């Protein structure tokens, strides 16, 4: 019995564009969450410098999960703009 290895197909160009659009939306959301003060602890329960250093990782992951669940729709708008720009390129 000959077992063939499973080979993953490389993502298509459009898949790559969508991935980049989702990254941009997640980055935007992460910045908005940071400015909203999400996750900041005040008073005696604050985590000090350690919390300040690692809170950006938590916000970025939260933003990524928001995008995975549908986000704000920015990724789709960004993706459509990139595709349209490519289609109109000389």
Buried (B, 14 or more C-beta within 10 A) or exposed (E): EEEEEEEEEEEEEEEEBBEBBBBBBBBBBBBEBBEEEBBEEEEEEEEEEEBEEEBBEBBBEBBBEBBEEEBEEBBBEBBEEBBEEEEEEE
